[in-house]
């Protein structure tokens, strides 16, 4: 009963009502660049994470996992950032181990092109993990799991790799 109440409290304001997954809670702290994954209150994984760069800050908030894709194509054009390949914010990538947090395109995913995960925030809003860490998180995650993003500073808007 208490676990259900906790899950319900943590998912308030996360968007449309969806079935919450009891027991899996992941907390990402942009101030420390750490992701802590718990199962039934016990830490089972800790990862270094990267967040959105200035102008594309990752939005803080409480989310639920909406879905998972082993491979997804992400483009700056579909994220309403830019369709101009000459723009420095342009991207068109096949992204692996993508865990979707919002319908507007906020994901936790592998970012093998990002050599400074945990040191420099460089994404267009998404949360970067190493490929191995992203694969482990992808395998562990279930639709409805709670994900809390704190100290990120973003307020929503376009997201991408």
N, C-alpha and C positions, 0 to 999 in steps of 0.2 A: 504494500500500500504506500509506504513512504517513498520507495523508489519511483513509483508511478507519479506521485505528487511532485517529486523533484524533477522528473523528466518534463512534466507539464509546465512547471514554473520556469524551467530553463528554455522552453520553446516558445513562450509567449512573445509575440511580436515578430516571429520569424517568417511571417508571410501567411499564405493560405494554410488552413488546418490540414495537417497530414499526420499519418500514424507515426508516433514517436517510437524510437528504438530504445528500450530500457537497457541500461548497463554500459553502453558505449558513449563516452563523452570525450571529445578532443578539444583542447584549449590551445590556441595560438596566441602568442604574445609578441607583438611587433617590437616592443621595447627591448626584449632579450633575444629576439629571433629564434625562439624555441616553440616547439609544438610538443605537447604532452598528450598522449593517448591513454585513456583509462578504460578498464572494463570492470564493472561492479565496484568502482572506487579504487581499484588497484592500477598503478601505472604499469602499462605493458609495452609502451614504446615512447621514445623521446627522439625528436628529430630537430635538426637545424632547418630553419625556413627563411625564405625571402618574400618580400611584400612589394606593394606598388610604389613606384617612384614618384617624385613630386609631380603634381598635376594629374596623377592616376592612383592616388593612395587607395589601398585596400580598405573597403568599408568595415569598420568595427561593428559587431553585433552578434546575435545568436542565430544560428542557422540550423537547418536540418539537411542531411544528405538527400538530394532529390533524385540522383541517378549516378551511374558510373559508365564510363566508356574506356575500353582498353586503348583505343586510338580515336582521336577526334581532330578534325581540321578546324583550326582557329584562324580567323582573318581579321585584320583591323577594319576592313570594309563592313563585315557582318556585325562588328561591335560598334559601328557608327563612329569610329575614330578617324580613319582616312581610307580612301580608296586609291590614293596617289602613291605609286611605288617609289617615288622620289622623296616622299615625306619621311623624316627620320622616325616617325611613329608607325610607319607601315610594317605590317607583318603578315605572313601567310605560312603557317606551320602545321605539320602533323604532330600532335601532342599525344604522349602516352600516359597511361595510368591516371586519367582525369576523373576526379570526383566532383560532381556538380553541386554547388551550394545555392545558386539562384537561377531563375529562368532567364535573367539578363546576361548571364555569362560568367559569373564568378566561380572559379574552379580551384581546387588544389590539384597540382599535377607535376609530372616530371619536367625538369627544365635543364637538360644536359648542355645547352648552349650558355647557361649562366654559371660562370666560374666563381662568382662571388656570393653564392647563397649564404645568407647569414651575416654578410659583411656590408653589402651595398644593395639597397632595394632598387630593383631594375624592371619590375614587371609593369604591365598596363593595368594592374589591379588584381590579377590572380596571385595565388600563393604558390611559390616555387619550392620544390623539394628535389633532392638528388634522385636519380632514376631508381636506385635501389630502395630508398626510403619511400618514394611515391608508390612503387610496386607493392611494398609491404602494407602501406596504408590502404591502398586500393583493395587488396585481398581481404583485409580486416574489416573494412567499412561495409555497412549495410544501409539501405535506404531507410531514412528516418533517424539515423544516428544524429546526435546533437554535436554541433561544432560551434565553439565560441571563439570569436576573433576580438582581441582587445588591444588597445594602445596603437591601433593602426592609423587612425586619424581621418580615414576616408568617410564619405557620406553617401556613397552609391554612385551610379553612373556607369560608363563603359568599363568593361573588364576584358582582359586578354593576357596572353603570355608575357 
